[in-house]
Amino acid sequence: MDIRKLTTDDFEACMTLSEYAFQFVLNEEQVEKRREEFNSHNVLGVYEDGQVGAKLQIIPFQTYIQGRSFAMGGIAGVATWPEYRRKGWVAGLLKSALEEMNRNKQSISFLHPFSFAFYRKYGWETYVEFKNYKLSTDQLPAKKATSGTLRRGNPELSVLKEVYDTYAERYNGTLSRNDAWWENSVYAKKGSQRAVYYDEAGLPQGYVLYDVKERKFTIGEMVHLNEEARQGLWTFIANHDSMIDEVTLKAPANDTLAFQLDNPRIQQEVTPYFMARIVSVEQFIS
């Protein structure tokens, strides 16, 4: 098995394989963004007959665990051409990836599995799950007056980062986000509308990223640092009641929204999401 570190010269071959395996087609602008990301990732591939037959990417991240930041390798883009499957190539790539992450002192690894059973064989296990909520407008938290101010618009990224970083440290498995991740994976995917809650002193204490379409309020991300901010954000959402019929959102698995409702009989579903494994026990403990 000829496993190599891939370079920018292999980008087109990898992109063609990804589009085939994951059944998508990117436009020119999206391809260029992927090219930029490719250059910052650690990409391994199996060569066969002079071409890339299988590949995976190791994306460098920092993740919070017990309030501390850990170097994490995110496994992504695992794909093999159909004619080369069932040859143990992915197993070989995962072994090489673990060795590579160990050398780079990435003591923990996350991935989003196509099959939990498949990756369990290689040491990853279910780590992150989240709640999916769907509420009708008459089920929303009661509107409450707060002493702060809600500002809708396009806040500076530094404002959202300040709130998110304080919030993220409280959870295990949250990412420490750089500017590129905010632009490409948060702003681009979690809603085109933004609103920030500021306390009486003018300090940001929470925000919501969302979209309102076809009488649905879709929350891509809602972060609040205290109860006042939570009430302020939900009051803002409830003030859309003449425009919407339902609200949907994803929340941490330990979220307590149901306890804050007059009628807790709402639709909620727990979804297993990410898997994780320790790459190096020695590095992780130290």
WOMO-V507814 format. One line per field, one symbol per residue. phi: phi as a letter, one per 20 degrees, with the letter a starting at -180 (. if undefined). psi: psi as a letter, one per 20 degrees, with the letter a starting at -180 (. if undefined). A space follows every 50 residues. Layout:
phi=???
psi=???
//
This chain:
phi=.eecfecgfegffffffffffdlbcdeffffffffffgfeeeddbdeblm cfebabddefccceclmdedfcdeebmfbcfgfdfmdmffgfffffffff fffeleebcdbdefbffffffdoebgcdcbeddccfffdfgffcfceecd deqcfgggfffgfffffffedenfeeeefffgfeddgfcdoedcbcddff enefcabcdbccblmcddeeaccbebfffffffffgfffeffdcdbccad bgfefdggfddfcfedebcedfcddbbfecffffff
psi=pnpqpqahhjggghgggghghjlrpqrgghghghgggghiqopqqpppkj rohqrrqopprpqppljqpqppooprkoqpqhijrkjjhhggggghgggg hghjkniqpqqoqhpghgihhjiqqpgprrppqpprhiiqqqpppriapp oqcnqqhhghhggghgghiiqpiqqoprhhhgghifhiijpiqqqppqah ijppirrpprqoplkpooohppppirhghghgghggghijhiirhqpqrq rqhjqkghijqhnjmroqppopfqqqqpgoggggh.
//
